[in-house]
Amino acid sequence: MAEPLVRLAWRPFRLPLARLLVTAQGTIAEKRGWLLRLEWEGALGWGEAAPLPVRAALEQERLGELAAAIEALGSTLPRQALEAMLPALLPELGFALGMALGEADGLVGARAGGWLPAPSSAVLLPPGPTAITAMEAALASAGPFSVNPFTAKWKVASLDDALERRVLEEVLLLLPTQARLRLDANGGWSRATATAWGDRLADELRLGWLEQPLAPEDQAGLEALAARLPVALDESLRQSPALRQSWPGWQVRRPALEGDPRPLLALLQAGTPRLMLSTAFETGIGRRWLHHLAALQAQGPTPAAPGLAPGWTPEAPLSSLNPEIAWEAA
């Protein structure tokens, strides 16, 4: 008897962000990629394949690679063949296919008891002095947070360092005693700059962690800094995936950029500690998985506010958690 075929349909999408996000690596204005509708033995699964649009030239190159890879897949193929090729595919494409297969198989979604809602997210502060007014507004609307501490994530290393150091002092004056602050340099600091910030923050009890303070290539520098204060890896984990098994500190996991999400799902279901889920500015289809994984993390041994960037994703049909609505909007 012939093996049932997996049927694939793709649609390109373009999702402008609600506002520009400036990072040390570049400015993010919109998300482009493809949505996937997958059919397997009468069940449906949905996926999303899109690069993180930080540098225009690299994004265009990646979009071209994804287009070619999607075309090479075709519209039908045996399940066994698809599973065999998944590890070698571009990570964004592996994410789309893995998430769709996982839903079709009932690992998540309606057949698994429903999607878990996202826990409260860290507040994403913009770079520079606007972080101060953003912090004031976030605190004013936060309400009581004795059980779940208010957590803010601030993008640094994108403006003049002396200016950012002055803004840091203002942010710390506003930050309540029980709150947490994460500083995300996106690999943009030198060792000297990271050391100076580390000197200032070494005794700061409200520091959650420094997120990717140094370039991924400087693993020795990252390890030395982590001996002094909390360091979470982000870009390093994608450049050197083996670090996901060896880094003892926090890991910022962006499922949409990592490939097949089913192994990460299994890790979180097993209670693996120190994994924090973060957005790559997904459509509603990708966000269903991100929210579900973040909820599992919140139920684990080291709960941490996920980085869902509230307020940065627009209210639009593409952002709908109903996959049919997002699909029709693409």
N, C-alpha and C positions, 0 to 999 in steps of 0.2 A: 504494500500500500504506500502511495507517495506521501512524503512528509508534507503537512500543511504549510502553505507559504505565508510569510509575513508580508503584508501589503502596506506600502508607504506612500504618503502624499505630503508634499511640502508647500509652504507658502512663505514668501519673503515678508518681513515686517520692518517698520521704522517707527521707533518710539522716542519722541523728544522728551528729555527730562523736564521736570517742572521748573528747574533753574540750573544754571551752570554750576558744575563742581570743579573747583581748581585744586589740583594735587601737585606734588613735586614732580610727577612724571608727565603732566599735561592736563588739559581741560576736557571734561566730559560734558557733551551737550546733548547727545542722543544715543540710542542703542539701535543697532541694525543687525539683522540676522534672519533666521528661518524658523517657522513653527512646523511641527511634525504632527501628523495624524496617522497612527499606526493601528492596523487591524490584525488580530491573531486569534484564530479559532473562535470567531464571533465576539471577541472582547476588544474594547478600544483602549488605547493609551495615547497620551499626548506628550510632546516634547518640544524643546527649544534649544537651538544652536546659535550662539552669538558670541563674538569676542568682546572683551572689555575695551571700549573705545577711548583709549588714553592718548595715543599718538596716531594722527591721521594716516600717515604713510603705512605704518604697521597694521592699522586696522583694515585699510584697503587691501593690503596684501593677504591678510588672514581671511577676509571675506571672499577673495578670489579662490583661496585654497579650499574653503568650505564649499563654495559653489561647485568646484570641480569634484570634490569628494562626494557630495550629495548626488551629483549626476552619475558618478561611477557606481553608486549603490543600485540604481534602477528603482523600479516601482514594486517589484516582488522578488523575494529570495527566500531560501530555506532558513528556518530558525537556527539550525545548528551552524550554518555557514555565517549567519549574522553574528551569533555569539562568539564564534572563533575569531572574527576580524575586529571585534570591539576594542580589545586592548591596544591595537596598533592604529586606531583612528585618531584624528585630531581630538583633543580633549572636549572641545565644545560639542562636537558631533557625537562623541561617546556619551556625553551627558544627555543629549536629546534622545538617543536610542535607548540608553539604559533606563531613563526615567519612564519612557513610554512602555517598555517591556515590563518594568516593575509594576506599573499600574494595570496593564493588561493581565498580568499574572496574579493580581490581587494582593501584592505585597503592601500596597498603600491604596488609599482611596476608598470608594464605597464598599468594595468587597472585603476590605480589611477593617471595617468598622468606621470609616470616615476619615477625612483629613483633620489633623490636629490644628487648632488655631495657633497663630503666632503668639509667643509671650511678649511682654513689654520690651521694647527695643531701647538700645542706647540712643541718645540724641546725637545727631551728626551736626557738629558746629562747622561753619564755613571758616576759611582761613582769614588771618589778619584781624583787625579791630572789630569787624562785624561779628566775630565770635562772642564779643561781650554782650551786645544787644540780643543775640540769639540765645545766649545762656540765660539772660534775664527773662526773656519770653518763655523759654522752656521751663524754668523753675516756677514761674508764675502759674503755668498751666498744669504742673506736675501733680499738685496735691500731695497728700501724705504718702510717704514712701519708706516707712519704717521697716516693712517686711522685704520689699524689693528696692534696694538702694537706687537712687537716681544715678544714672551713668551717662556721662557725656564723652563723645569721641571728637577730638579736635585735629583737623588736618594742619600739619606744620611742614616746614622745609620748603614752602612754595614762595615765601616772601623774604624780605631782609631779616636776618637772624636777630639782630638787635631789637627790631620792632616786635618780632614774635616773642622775644624774652620779656618785653614790657607787657605785652598782652597777656602772657602767662600769669604775671603777678595779679593782673586785674581779674582774670578768670578764677584764680585761686582764692581771691578775696570773696568772690561770689559763691564759691562752691561750699555747700553745707558740710558739716563734719562727717556725716555718715555717707556722703556721696562718693562716687568714683570718677576719675578722669583718665581716659586713654589718649595717648598722643600718637598720631599716625604720621610718620615721616615718609612713608612709601619709598624707603631706601635712599632718601635724599640727603641725609647728613653725612658729613665726614666724621672720622673718628674723633677729631678734636672737638667738633660741635657736639657730638653725642656725649662726649665726656663732660663738657660744660653743663649740658642739660642734666646729665646724671648726677653731677655734683650738687646741683640745686635741688634735685628731686629725691636724692637717696634716702632722706628721712621723712619724705612726704607720705603719710599714711593713706592719703586719699588717691594715690597713684594706682590705677589699675595695672597698667603696663605701658611700655614703649612698644609700639607696633612697627615692626620692620624699620628700626632706626638707621641701619646701615644697608648698603647694597647687598644683594644676595651673594655676590662673589666674596664678600668679606666674612666668611663664616667664623674665622678666628676672632675677629673683632666683635661679632655678635655674641660669641660664647664668653668673651672677656667681660662684655657689658652685662650679660645675664648673670654673671657671678656677683654683681653689685646690686642690681635691682631687676624687677620683672621685665622680661622681654618676650614678646609674642612674635612669631614668624608668620609672614603672609606670602609675599612674592618668593621668598626662599623655597617655600614648599612646592611651588609650581616649577621653579627652575631645577630643583633637586628633590624629586618626589620621595626619595629614600629617607629624607629628614622626617617624613610623617611617622616613620617607625622609630626614629632615634632621638628626636628633639624632646627633652624632658619637660620643657615649659609649655606655655599656652601656644596653641595653633589656631590661626584664623583660617577657617576652611570656607572656601567659596565654591560650592558644589558645581555651579554652572561652568567653571573653568577647569575642573579636575577630571572630567571623564565620567564614566559609568557611576552613578550615585548609589547603586545598590550595596557596594562594600561599606560605604560610609553609613548608610542606613543600618547595616548589621552592627557596626561598631557602636553606634549610639544606642541601639536596642540592647546591646550588651553592657552599657554603662561605662564606656571608655571615657576617662576624665580629660579635662583641660582642652576640649575642642569647642571653639566658639564659631558660630555660624554667621556668615556675612554675605551681603548682597553683591551681585554684579549688575544690579539694576535690571532685573528680569521683567518680562511681561507677566501677566497673571498666571500663565501656564507654568512658567518656571518658579514663580513665587509659591505655588501650592507645595512643591517639594521643599523649598527653602523654609517655609513656615512649619511644615511638619517636622523636618529635621531639627529646627530650633526648639520646637516644643519637646522633642525627645531629649535634647541636651538639657533643657530646663528641669526635666524629671530625673536627671542623672546625678552622680555624686559631686559634681563641681558646676552647679548652675551658674550661668553668666548671661547677662543681657545680650541678645544677638545684635548684630549690626545691620538693621533693616533699612536704615536711612529714611525714617518717616518724613514725609513732606517733600521728598526729592523725586518720587515717582508720580507722574501726573494721574489725575482722575480721568481715565479714558477707557473706551471699550477694550483696548489692548491690555489694559491693566486688570481686567475683570478676572476673578478667580473661577468663573464659569468658562471652561475651555471652548465651548461652542461660540460664545460671544467674542472671545479673543481671536479665535480662528476666522470668524466672519469679518472681523475688523482689520485683519492683516492684508 
